[in-house]
Amino acid sequence: MKRDDKTRASFDYLKNMAESQGQFSVEDLVQHSGWSKSVAEIYLQKKFSGIVKKAGNKYQVDRKILGVPYDRYATLFKQKQKLFVEYSEDKNPNVTIYEFFLPLTLEHVLKQALDELFYKDTVKNRLKLIGIEDVSKIFGRHLGDDDDKFLDYVCEFVGNKFVGYSISHVNGRFRAGDLLDKEEAAKNEKDGQSYIIDETTAVARFIIPHDSVKTVDSIQPELHIGESCTLDESEQTEWLFRNLFVEAVLQATTDQDEIWVLESGKNQKLYRYKAIDRDE
């Protein structure tokens, strides 16, 4: 019997056993698949560990194999993989979602500004521009730590919280200017002034999990803390997002009347950054 024939035969047999929920022995699998006993034993131990369980001296097939197509099953014998991956569940008590809203034409500007902050040296430079003293008020600082060691600690925090973002495109219609009567709006349209505008918006979304609220005694009792310092991890994250990512986008975008950032999750906020005196 050819290898492919043996694979197909074993697939059909295992699906039949899953449907009946009957038990089988190694010898039964050998008989129905055409494999040798040693091969069947290896497959039961390694390849089929996610779909076959031991039942005394015999085996039983999990019903979830009934939803597996043959092509996927066949890959088990070509690659070092399992049909099903086991996952551990990790829960975070809170989550914050930040979303930037910019016209699609500025998507490249948005990406460039955000991508720059995926590099440690860029993050360090921005923190230095903010001021080490101001950053210390938010994160605290161990006695004896020099600036470099302290910034490494903050960068580690940034690296754990901001690991990526997703971008989606949203089609919308917007009114340009004040609310007008139809006749007045039509007149303005004839004069070349758009009243209702079709625009595709690029939305960059950050999803940030939060740990439990930390206290001074339970986390770092040796921390030297100023009066303005907070150890609330979600507040630290918000401060970093506004001072790093939002500032990066605002500095890179110079031709917008408004930039919107929506915060949802633990808090619900809409930040509207409006250009001031652009014509001056």
C-alpha positions as semicolon CSV with decimal commas, in nm:
position;residue;x (nm);y (nm);z (nm)
1;M;0,000;0,000;0,000
2;K;0,137;0,342;-0,098
3;R;0,208;0,605;0,167
4;D;-0,078;0,830;0,053
5;D;-0,314;0,535;0,059
6;K;-0,211;0,454;0,416
7;T;-0,266;0,817;0,518
8;R;-0,614;0,819;0,363
9;A;-0,700;0,482;0,520
10;S;-0,591;0,596;0,866
11;F;-0,792;0,918;0,827
12;D;-1,108;0,733;0,733
13;Y;-1,062;0,486;1,018
14;L;-1,002;0,753;1,282
15;K;-1,307;0,951;1,165
16;N;-1,522;0,638;1,183
17;M;-1,398;0,570;1,537
18;A;-1,470;0,932;1,633
19;E;-1,827;0,902;1,506
20;S;-1,892;0,578;1,695
21;Q;-1,681;0,681;1,998
22;G;-1,556;0,327;2,005
23;Q;-1,217;0,220;2,138
24;F;-0,937;0,066;1,935
25;S;-0,598;-0,091;1,990
26;V;-0,265;-0,034;1,820
27;E;-0,325;-0,357;1,629
28;D;-0,662;-0,226;1,504
29;L;-0,496;0,087;1,368
30;V;-0,224;-0,125;1,203
31;Q;-0,486;-0,341;1,037
32;H;-0,692;-0,050;0,899
33;S;-0,405;0,182;0,801
34;G;-0,140;-0,053;0,667
35;W;0,128;0,098;0,892
36;S;0,371;-0,119;1,084
37;K;0,314;-0,148;1,459
38;S;0,619;0,065;1,543
39;V;0,502;0,344;1,310
40;A;0,149;0,332;1,450
41;E;0,281;0,357;1,807
42;I;0,496;0,659;1,720
43;Y;0,206;0,837;1,549
44;L;-0,029;0,769;1,841
45;Q;0,226;0,912;2,080
46;K;0,341;1,214;1,879
47;K;0,127;1,297;1,575
48;F;-0,213;1,217;1,726
49;S;-0,160;1,348;2,080
50;G;-0,417;1,624;2,021
51;I;-0,691;1,401;1,880
52;V;-0,643;1,060;2,042
53;K;-0,647;0,986;2,414
54;K;-0,552;0,670;2,602
55;A;-0,844;0,471;2,743
56;G;-0,691;0,194;2,953
57;N;-0,506;-0,034;2,712
58;K;-0,686;0,115;2,413
59;Y;-0,742;0,452;2,247
60;Q;-1,035;0,680;2,172
61;V;-1,062;0,954;1,908
62;D;-1,185;1,303;1,994
63;R;-1,488;1,414;1,791
64;K;-1,313;1,734;1,684
65;I;-1,137;1,536;1,411
66;L;-1,474;1,525;1,233
67;G;-1,426;1,892;1,143
68;V;-1,076;1,841;1,000
69;P;-1,047;1,815;0,619
70;Y;-0,823;1,543;0,476
71;D;-0,574;1,794;0,326
72;R;-0,507;1,937;0,671
73;Y;-0,473;1,590;0,824
74;A;-0,224;1,489;0,553
75;T;0,011;1,774;0,651
76;L;0,080;1,592;0,977
77;F;0,299;1,349;0,783
78;K;0,488;1,615;0,590
79;Q;0,567;1,864;0,868
80;K;0,653;1,853;1,237
81;Q;0,320;1,986;1,356
82;K;-0,002;1,889;1,530
83;L;-0,358;1,922;1,406
84;F;-0,458;2,130;1,706
85;V;-0,253;2,375;1,912
86;E;-0,314;2,394;2,284
87;Y;-0,343;2,745;2,430
88;S;-0,315;2,875;2,784
89;E;-0,557;3,151;2,882
90;D;-0,415;3,477;3,014
91;K;-0,658;3,744;3,131
92;N;-0,595;4,111;3,197
93;P;-0,836;4,291;3,432
94;N;-0,849;4,600;3,214
95;V;-0,770;4,706;2,861
96;T;-0,737;5,041;2,686
97;I;-0,789;5,097;2,314
98;Y;-0,651;5,406;2,142
99;E;-0,753;5,494;1,787
100;F;-0,609;5,766;1,562
101;F;-0,836;5,905;1,288
102;L;-0,666;6,063;0,986
103;P;-0,752;6,094;0,615
104;L;-0,633;5,802;0,405
105;T;-0,399;6,033;0,216
106;L;-0,201;6,072;0,540
107;E;-0,175;5,700;0,618
108;H;0,194;5,694;0,523
109;V;0,262;5,988;0,756
110;L;0,079;5,809;1,035
111;K;0,275;5,487;0,984
112;Q;0,610;5,663;0,969
113;A;0,543;5,858;1,288
114;L;0,426;5,551;1,480
115;D;0,691;5,312;1,344
116;E;0,969;5,542;1,464
117;L;0,865;5,463;1,820
118;F;0,931;5,092;1,776
119;Y;1,302;5,167;1,820
120;K;1,468;5,203;2,159
121;D;1,698;5,487;2,058
122;T;1,405;5,693;1,926
123;V;1,205;5,637;2,245
124;K;1,505;5,734;2,457
125;N;1,558;6,055;2,260
126;R;1,193;6,154;2,299
127;L;1,203;6,087;2,673
128;K;1,511;6,307;2,699
129;L;1,330;6,585;2,511
130;I;1,042;6,558;2,759
131;G;1,293;6,581;3,043
132;I;1,429;6,314;3,274
133;E;1,290;6,495;3,578
134;D;0,936;6,500;3,437
135;V;0,955;6,134;3,338
136;S;1,076;6,050;3,691
137;K;0,761;6,207;3,835
138;I;0,553;5,952;3,645
139;F;0,769;5,641;3,690
140;G;0,972;5,708;4,000
141;R;1,339;5,622;4,011
142;H;1,560;5,394;4,216
143;L;1,814;5,574;4,433
144;G;2,154;5,551;4,267
145;D;2,026;5,482;3,916
146;D;2,187;5,699;3,650
147;D;1,986;5,847;3,362
148;D;2,071;5,566;3,123
149;K;1,960;5,289;3,359
150;F;1,639;5,475;3,440
151;L;1,559;5,528;3,071
152;D;1,625;5,158;3,006
153;Y;1,360;5,076;3,265
154;V;1,106;5,310;3,102
155;C;1,192;5,173;2,757
156;E;1,128;4,821;2,884
157;F;0,785;4,936;3,000
158;V;0,718;5,092;2,657
159;G;0,832;4,775;2,483
160;N;0,595;4,559;2,688
161;K;0,291;4,781;2,637
162;F;0,323;4,908;2,280
163;V;0,406;4,610;2,061
164;G;0,204;4,695;1,751
165;Y;-0,102;4,851;1,598
166;S;-0,354;4,772;1,327
167;I;-0,484;5,000;1,052
168;S;-0,832;4,984;0,902
169;H;-1,003;5,200;0,640
170;V;-1,344;5,353;0,706
171;N;-1,559;5,520;0,440
172;G;-1,755;5,825;0,555
173;R;-1,933;6,146;0,455
174;F;-1,871;6,474;0,629
175;R;-2,020;6,822;0,625
176;A;-1,765;7,090;0,547
177;G;-1,838;7,406;0,742
178;D;-2,154;7,532;0,913
179;L;-2,502;7,381;0,880
180;L;-2,674;7,542;0,578
181;D;-3,010;7,532;0,401
182;K;-3,023;7,319;0,086
183;E;-3,047;7,625;-0,136
184;E;-2,749;7,795;0,024
185;A;-2,546;7,475;0,020
186;A;-2,628;7,421;-0,350
187;K;-2,517;7,779;-0,427
188;N;-2,188;7,721;-0,250
189;E;-2,142;7,397;-0,443
190;K;-2,185;7,587;-0,770
191;D;-1,923;7,834;-0,651
192;G;-1,682;7,545;-0,600
193;Q;-1,721;7,515;-0,223
194;S;-1,783;7,153;-0,118
195;Y;-2,057;7,104;0,140
196;I;-2,075;6,725;0,179
197;I;-1,744;6,544;0,137
198;D;-1,677;6,174;0,082
199;E;-1,361;6,075;0,264
200;T;-1,185;5,751;0,352
201;T;-1,032;5,757;0,698
202;A;-0,731;5,555;0,814
203;V;-0,782;5,433;1,171
204;A;-0,473;5,318;1,362
205;R;-0,572;5,109;1,665
206;F;-0,363;5,022;1,970
207;I;-0,494;4,758;2,212
208;I;-0,313;4,775;2,545
209;P;-0,369;4,524;2,829
210;H;-0,331;4,647;3,186
211;D;-0,211;4,471;3,498
212;S;-0,364;4,517;3,839
213;V;-0,308;4,852;4,010
214;K;0,029;4,850;4,179
215;T;0,121;4,994;4,515
216;V;0,451;5,123;4,647
217;D;0,487;4,860;4,919
218;S;0,398;4,559;4,703
219;I;0,616;4,642;4,405
220;Q;0,926;4,847;4,474
221;P;0,960;4,962;4,837
222;E;1,307;5,102;4,767
223;L;1,177;5,337;4,498
224;H;1,246;5,705;4,550
225;I;0,915;5,873;4,470
226;G;0,839;6,240;4,418
227;E;0,508;6,397;4,519
228;S;0,374;6,384;4,162
229;C;0,480;6,025;4,095
230;T;0,213;5,761;4,032
231;L;0,252;5,386;4,023
232;D;-0,087;5,327;3,861
233;E;0,015;5,128;3,555
234;S;-0,279;5,245;3,342
235;E;-0,197;5,611;3,414
236;Q;0,165;5,553;3,322
237;T;0,052;5,394;2,996
238;E;-0,181;5,685;2,914
239;W;0,093;5,937;2,987
240;L;0,337;5,756;2,760
241;F;0,085;5,721;2,479
242;R;0,001;6,091;2,483
243;N;0,360;6,210;2,518
244;L;0,517;5,965;2,274
245;F;0,272;5,846;2,011
246;V;0,024;6,133;2,002
247;E;0,300;6,393;2,001
248;A;0,480;6,208;1,721
249;V;0,168;6,218;1,502
250;L;0,093;6,583;1,584
251;Q;0,446;6,686;1,492
252;A;0,438;6,489;1,167
253;T;0,095;6,618;1,056
254;T;0,091;6,986;0,967
255;D;-0,203;7,030;0,728
256;Q;-0,502;6,914;0,935
257;D;-0,757;7,135;1,111
258;E;-0,828;6,858;1,362
259;I;-0,684;6,522;1,463
260;W;-0,900;6,283;1,663
261;V;-0,783;6,021;1,910
262;L;-1,048;5,799;2,068
263;E;-0,981;5,622;2,398
264;S;-1,206;5,335;2,503
265;G;-1,195;5,052;2,751
266;K;-1,131;5,146;3,112
267;N;-1,200;5,511;3,027
268;Q;-1,408;5,666;2,749
269;K;-1,254;5,982;2,606
270;L;-1,231;6,165;2,276
271;Y;-0,925;6,385;2,228
272;R;-0,965;6,652;1,959
273;Y;-0,643;6,828;1,868
274;K;-0,730;7,151;1,687
275;A;-0,482;7,357;1,486
276;I;-0,431;7,706;1,633
277;D;-0,358;8,008;1,411
278;R;-0,247;7,799;1,113
279;D;-0,256;8,098;0,880
280;E;-0,033;8,318;1,089
